[in-house]
Every structure is written in structure tokens, then in C-alpha cells.
Amino acid sequence: MIGIPPASFCVTPYGEVDAAALERLRDSFDTSQLLRLVDRLDACLAELGGIIAVRDELLKLHAMALTIVEGAAPAVPTENACVWAEAESLQMDLEALVSWARSAQLIIAPLINLSPQHEA
């Protein structure tokens, strides 16, 4: 009789997953972490004025840089404007988003580990 090892994967409504990884996840993964990620993203974006505001700040910084680096006519009001202060502010906003993204990556990593390892 040929010894057939048990399947190393199981079928779920969302595809095949590694059976051992799923068992480990069931013992340790709190799915509410994903909802908290959504809440934290919403809070982060609200603090930044929304993703459109970040986009607008990037465009404003581009226009300012175009003027001072390439000599284009000013497209952004120059009164009380400071390119480095704008860049610094935008950088801090982006650092907040990066911090959120790093924590999100750590939280979703265990789900990536569900990828089945099929034997060839």
C-alpha cells in the first residue's frame, strides 16, 4: 500500500490555504486588528486633511520647486510661502502614512503566510 501523506493545504471559500498555517492563525490572529487598521487609517487621513489634501500639497510643492529650480513663473502665491517649510510639512505627513503602512504590513503578514506549499 502506498503511503499518501495528508494534504498540507485545505480548501476555504477564499481559496486553498496552508493547513498548518491556518491552525496557527486560528490560535493567535485577532481579526479585529484589521478593523482597527481601517480606523487608524481614517484617523491618519483625517489628520492630514484627506488623501486629496496630500495630493494637493504635492502639486503645490511641485509648482514651487518648478519656479525655484527651473525658473518657471510662480504658479503658487509667493506671499508668506516657504518651499522648505512646505516640504518639511509634507514630509511629516508622509511619515505618518508610512508609520501606518508599516504597522498594517505587520498585521496582514500572517495572512500572507497562508499561501499553500503544494508539493510538485
SVG drawing of the C-alpha trace seen along z (x, -y; Angstrom):
<svg xmlns="http://www.w3.org/2000/svg" viewBox="-17 -88 34 90">
<polyline fill="none" stroke="black" stroke-width="0.4" points="0.0,0.0 1.3,-3.4 1.5,-5.8 -0.1,-9.1 0.7,-11.9 -2.3,-14.1 -2.9,-17.2 -0.8,-20.2 -3.5,-22.5 -7.2,-23.0 -9.9,-24.5 -11.7,-27.5 -14.3,-29.8 -11.4,-32.1 -9.1,-29.6 -6.6,-27.0 -4.5,-27.8 -1.7,-26.1 -3.5,-23.9 -0.8,-24.2 -0.6,-28.0 -4.3,-28.2 -4.4,-26.3 -1.6,-28.6 -3.6,-31.6 -6.8,-30.4 -4.9,-30.2 -3.3,-33.6 -4.8,-36.0 -7.3,-38.6 -9.3,-39.6 -10.5,-42.8 -6.9,-44.1 -7.9,-44.6 -10.9,-46.8 -8.6,-48.8 -6.3,-49.4 -9.2,-50.9 -10.0,-53.1 -6.3,-54.2 -6.1,-54.9 -9.3,-57.0 -7.8,-58.9 -4.5,-59.4 -6.1,-60.7 -8.4,-63.0 -5.4,-64.5 -3.8,-65.1 -7.0,-66.6 -7.6,-63.5 -5.7,-62.0 -6.8,-64.8 -5.1,-67.3 -1.8,-65.4 -2.1,-65.2 -2.7,-69.0 0.3,-69.6 2.5,-67.5 1.2,-69.5 1.9,-72.8 5.4,-71.7 6.0,-70.7 4.9,-74.2 7.1,-75.9 10.1,-73.7 9.5,-74.3 9.8,-78.0 12.9,-78.0 14.7,-75.1 13.8,-75.6 12.9,-79.3 9.2,-78.9 6.8,-81.7 5.3,-81.3 2.1,-79.4 1.6,-79.4 1.1,-82.7 4.5,-83.8 3.4,-85.9 4.4,-84.1 5.4,-81.0 8.5,-79.0 9.4,-75.9 11.4,-74.1 8.7,-74.6 6.2,-73.2 8.5,-70.2 9.1,-69.6 5.3,-69.7 4.6,-67.3 7.4,-65.0 5.9,-64.8 2.5,-64.0 4.1,-61.2 5.9,-59.8 2.6,-59.5 1.3,-57.5 4.4,-55.4 4.1,-54.6 0.5,-53.4 1.6,-51.4 4.4,-49.6 2.0,-48.6 -0.5,-47.4 2.2,-45.3 3.0,-43.6 -0.7,-42.9 -1.5,-41.4 1.7,-39.4 0.3,-36.3 -2.5,-36.1 0.2,-36.1 1.7,-33.1 -1.5,-31.1 -0.1,-30.6 -0.2,-26.8 3.0,-25.0 2.0,-22.4 4.3,-19.5 5.4,-19.2"/>
</svg>
